């Protein structure tokens, strides 16, 4: 399993109590993939630039897609650019992939058998592993979850995050999520202003 999959499972577990914005989760998942690809030695960071290494299969379909998507020409890609490019629709891709490999299910409603409820993680070793990481307060997973809005990050949640690559990626994820929220707020203001204009006629 990977940090990205663990994050997707945690997000699905948290969904009934704390709905997560899909865009925020997608950006956090793209950040999680950077950590997974560093661990798989598929890339290294040089400052905020992603330098691809030798392309070797990771055994995970979405991570292999991520590896194949790395920019392999100088000046390479910044972490921020990667988050926006790779993150587009990534939360849906992870939900679909978890369902494809049997790690989630869509329970059917008893009253309306043809209507399915939201996707839920099934009891599995993958889910238990994600829950164990979550319960242990593993700093990277906790920081990504906080950025995605799954929970409020503890005040001392970043105390162990002193690795330069980790702080670079987490800062980029945080900045991207804030930028996305600013876009949402601008659109809400513009929509409200448009509604007011129409009400004036």
KOLBATOR-993544 format. One record per residue (C-alpha): residue in three letters; x negated, y negated, z negated. Coordinates in steps of 0.02 Angstrom, whole numbers, padded with zeros to 5 digits, always signed. Layout:
REM KOLBATOR-993544
AlaXYZ...
//
This chain:
REM KOLBATOR-993544
Unk+00000+00000+00000Unk-00049-00181+00023Unk-00026-00346-00067Unk+00092-00402+00072Unk+00202-00248+00053Unk+00198-00261-00136Unk+00253-00443-00121Unk+00395-00396-00002Unk+00456-00262-00123Unk+00448-00382-00271Unk+00546-00512-00171Unk+00682-00385-00130Unk+00691-00332-00312Unk+00709-00514-00368Unk+00834-00565-00234Unk+00998-00545-00333Unk+00936-00652-00477Unk+00827-00775-00381Unk+00863-00794-00195Unk+00704-00829-00099Unk+00687-00947+00050Unk+00636-00839+00198Unk+00514-00969+00263Unk+00425-00983+00096Unk+00413-00793+00083Unk+00348-00780+00262Unk+00208-00903+00225Unk+00163-00810+00064Unk+00163-00644+00158Unk+00045-00715+00290Unk-00069-00769+00147Unk-00057-00595+00070Unk-00109-00521+00237Unk-00268-00626+00233Unk-00313-00545+00066Unk-00272-00372+00133Unk-00378-00400+00288Unk-00524-00463+00183Unk-00511-00305+00080Unk-00504-00200+00239Unk-00658-00295+00303Unk-00561-00350+00456Unk-00605-00532+00423Unk-00711-00648+00316Unk-00681-00829+00269Unk-00806-00965+00309Unk-00737-01113+00214Unk-00558-01119+00276Unk-00597-01032+00441Unk-00547-00852+00475Unk-00689-00755+00556Unk-00634-00585+00624Unk-00744-00434+00594Unk-00747-00269+00686Unk-00570-00214+00732Unk-00533-00050+00642Unk-00361+00025+00606Unk-00299-00008+00429Unk-00166+00128+00430Unk-00031-00004+00406Unk+00069-00053+00561Unk+00096-00236+00514Unk-00083-00260+00456Unk-00146-00184+00618Unk-00035-00309+00710Unk-00109-00448+00603Unk-00286-00390+00643Unk-00248-00388+00829Unk-00176-00564+00815Unk-00335-00641+00742Unk-00412-00778+00850Unk-00580-00712+00909Unk-00654-00866+00991Unk-00744-01011+00908Unk-00704-01124+00820Unk-00587-00988+00757Unk-00428-01025+00661Unk-00400-01111+00496Unk-00305-01021+00358Unk-00169-01154+00372Unk-00147-01126+00559Unk-00142-00938+00529Unk-00004-00957+00399Unk+00108-01055+00517Unk+00074-00945+00670Unk+00077-00774+00587Unk+00210-00821+00460Unk+00347-00856+00587Unk+00483-00727+00549Unk+00363-00621+00446Unk+00482-00591+00300Unk+00609-00511+00419Unk+00470-00405+00496Unk+00423-00338+00323Unk+00603-00302+00275Unk+00628-00207+00439Unk+00464-00112+00418Unk+00505-00061+00238Unk+00672+00006+00299Unk+00589+00094+00446Unk+00471+00192+00333Unk+00609+00234+00208Unk+00556+00118+00066Unk+00721+00023+00066Unk+00903+00062+00094Unk+01065-00032+00126Unk+01194+00039+00006Unk+01368+00046+00081Unk+01513-00042-00003Unk+01641+00078-00077Unk+01786-00037-00032Unk+01722-00074+00144Unk+01622+00078+00205Unk+01568-00005+00367Unk+01500-00157+00277Unk+01325-00137+00206Unk+01256-00228+00057Unk+01087-00314+00051Unk+00928-00215+00075Unk+00863-00137-00087Unk+00700-00046-00125Unk+00722+00140-00158Unk+00638+00227-00304Unk+00469+00275-00231Unk+00284+00279-00276Unk+00264+00118-00174Unk+00397+00028-00275Unk+00325+00090-00440Unk+00152+00032-00388Unk+00218-00141-00342Unk+00313-00151-00507Unk+00156-00100-00604Unk+00054-00236-00519Unk+00193-00360-00554Unk+00211-00309-00737Unk+00022-00320-00763Unk+00025-00502-00706Unk-00104-00470-00569Unk-00158-00650-00531Unk-00156-00651-00340Unk+00013-00565-00328Unk+00083-00680-00463Unk+00018-00837-00375Unk+00090-00783-00207Unk+00257-00741-00289Unk+00260-00913-00370Unk+00225-00997-00203Unk+00368-00898-00125Unk+00485-00953-00265Unk+00507-00778-00338Unk+00462-00840-00511Unk+00385-00986-00601Unk+00198-00966-00617Unk+00134-00963-00795Unk+00027-01111-00849Unk-00127-01000-00862Unk-00083-00898-00707Unk-00231-00961-00607Unk-00360-00939-00745Unk-00435-00785-00663Unk-00432-00855-00486Unk-00608-00922-00473Unk-00658-00836-00309Unk-00681-00964-00170Unk-00588-00862-00038Unk-00442-00832-00156Unk-00425-01015-00204Unk-00440-01068-00020Unk-00298-00953+00035Unk-00185-00992-00113Unk-00210-01179-00090Unk-00164-01164+00094Unk-00008-01062+00051Unk+00044-01191-00079Unk+00017-01336+00042Unk+00114-01248+00181Unk+00262-01210+00066Unk+00267-01393+00009Unk+00260-01451+00190Unk+00403-01335+00235Unk+00506-01401+00089Unk+00473-01580+00147Unk+00538-01532+00320Unk+00695-01457+00242Unk+00725-01614+00141Unk+00702-01726+00294Unk+00827-01621+00391Unk+00952-01626+00248Unk+00938-01816+00242Unk+00955-01830+00431Unk+01106-01713+00432Unk+01189-01812+00291Unk+01158-01976+00384Unk+01231-01900+00544Unk+01386-01841+00448Unk+01407-02016+00376Unk+01400-02094+00549Unk+01537-01978+00611Unk+01644-02013+00458Unk+01633-02198+00502Unk+01726-02171+00666
//
